[in-house]
């Protein structure tokens, strides 16, 4: 959703989508496909925007990404549509809000009639391939829809326990992607999706990255693992432990080490792209699905529990094949659902009617600098039910009154309003002080609530949700990182 004036049209579209109205897409490949640029989509899991140098971070966590941003278009205020991996990535690929694509929880898979970016590009003559390194981007959840080649880089069953991240490292993911690049003739354009999981807890980068930012630490072992983190999660414990300042400092250093390690291999991938097909012939997107919390709001939530900026403000960098926009910084709030629509617009391909994102190309090439009426929206419906709406200055968060969350902890329901310009860390709730600001934003959230399928259609008319039956091995992978229930005590 982009502006209040267009809200009614977008919400009507949402209501149509949840009852299964889908566009027809031609299967014919256009003759000009061979002349189109290649499309590369890089997603780095759990990457906060404000921990990158190009977004103002003071540690040297991202020299390769910073250099890439300098010759690309960087979006200063990009927001994910959810604060955890599964719904956020589905929103990227379908250009739909989570309540529209319906994959809001572990047990749900993408609908058979959903249209994805990979499907549209495939119908336009693109050869598509994906390399993913986490369960939620796997075939079980429907993320593979439209990809001709789909590689799940997950370790063998006997290599998963609570001390592992249950995912391939960035070096291995990059090796696979580079091997694919070098072994293909690329006679027609390709769409390559590459997913890195490394910044996600557990923070366990290989040396020298693990100790790069805190080499003198000599405190307790286990900092930066999920077993350590869950002692401090307010959503799990009504009275979570207070984190020791030195341990928090070390956890952040470990997280930054993971970013620097991933940055190194993103750089390798970009070099290989340049060597094989040339960066000038590519439209490249680099972003993240969500960020990470580090006690900014009184507990170590990690992510998936809240919607503060530390978990929904993500990097978004787009490198167009036309270098005329190099170095542009867009200040307007944007959403990750805009990415797929923008890719298609750059390729002069009409977006399906199901895509809810907006074309950002006018802001990329300088045709407009309009900011004031832009909105970003996101939601979670997992352990808690929350929504947020963000303008260039204000942010409103609503928490539903559900009594206790799914872990049995009482929920503090209500509204929080923040003046981001004056209070960028969202510490002072101004909801009762600024009713004229809160009112229109409350209306936006209410329209989204009313567009949910349970509010717009009779049960017999709703598009059925596809449930996923996870194996014991997959459940253990998710449980090891806190995604599904289990014993919450150490």
Buried (B, 14 or more C-beta within 10 A) or exposed (E): BBBBEEBEEBBEBBBBBBEBEBEEBEEEBBEEBEEBBBBBBBBBBBBBBBBBBBBEBEBEBBBBBBBBBEEBBBBBBBBBBBBBBBBBBBBBBBBBBBBBBBBBBBBBBBBEEBBBBBBBBBBBBBBBBBBBBBBBBBEBBBBBBBBBBBBBBBBEEEEBEBEBBBBBBBBBBBBBBBEBBEEBEEEBBBBBBBBBBBBBBBBBBEEEBBBBBBEEBEEEEBBBBBBBBBBBBBBBBEEBEEBEEBBBBBBBBBBBBBBBBBBBBBBBBBEBBEEBBEBEBBBBBBBBBBBBBBBBBEBBBBBBBBBBBBBBBBBBBBBBBEEEBEEBEBEBBBBBBBBBBBBBBBBEBEBBBBBBBBBBBBBBBEEEEEBEEBBBBBBBBBBBBBBBBBBBBBBBBBBBEEEEBEBEBEBEBEBBBBBBEEEEEBEEBBBEEBEEBBEBBBEBBEBBBEBBBEEBBEEEEBBEBBEBEBEEBBBBBBBBBBBBEEEBEE
